[in-house]
Amino acid sequence: MVRIPKQFDPTAPIVAIDIGNTTTAVATWHQSTVRAPLYPTTGDDEAFRNALTAHFDACPGGRPGAVVMCSVVPPLSRLASGMVRELIEQNILIVGDTIALPIEVGLRNAKTLGADRVCAAAAAYDRIQSACAIVDFGTAVTVDVVDNDGVLLGGAILPGIDLQFRALHDHTAGLPLVTRGIPESPYGRDTEEAIQTGVCRGLAGTVRGLVEGYATELKQWPQVVVTGGGVEFMAPLLDFADTLVRDLTLIGVGLAYEKHLSEMGV
């Protein structure tokens, strides 16, 4: 576990990082708030460096109190760690590695669970303080559930919107690769609309069905919190959602850091 230096200021802003498969989010976390998030494409090293520099420069003295990261792309985790050391001579704190997960996990093997899912679940439960389902529309779609005691019980993983479009095109002889869209009609009037309807309305229906299953298991309907890069696009189909939060995972990264400080007695 990382030791906090005596001169450390726990009230200083930190920089929070969430490295996803498609998009990386970089923001300042200060006074329990995500500030000025930037979204470089994952793998674009120059854009990532610029995002880090922008947030470092915004901190007093050009140095955040800490840099805290969750990542689902191990090679880029190492690259990010090296970049931060180069820029400000600090070591990144990594959620689930050098600092603890921000919520209790009830899975058979917590190490197999992506830290992004844990951070999002922690942020949702911190806001609601009761059973909740967390839906993340990213490269993959995840639908997780937390019980009334704040334990992440598990969830489901589905191919994301663009993955499904690509799979239909790549594994059939005649289906085109379509762009995102939600036709007004519940049925497609041509092949493109049929694919869009099947993927987008199908995903929404699957998510609803999963949440209904969680409700049966919990014996209550969990509040549904939706996040991820596709949240705004899918929002019109999610009439069962209670809250839409774009940067839920970044909030969870900040909460993981606050828990870390508490455990260190700072």
Secondary structure, DSSP 8 states (H G I E B T S, - for coil): -----TT--TTS-EEEEEE-SSBEEEEEEETTEEEEEE--BTT-HHHHHHHHHHHHHHSGGG--S-EEEEES-HHHHHHHHHHHHHHHS---EEBTTTB--SSEE-SS-GGGS-HHHHHHHHHHHHHH-S-EEEEEESSEEEEEEE-TTSEEEEEEEEE-HHHHHHHHHHTSSS---------SSSS-SSHHHHHHHHHHHHHHHHHHHHHHHHHHHHTS--EEEEESTTHHHHGGG-TT-SEE-TTHHHHHHHHHHHHHHHHTT-
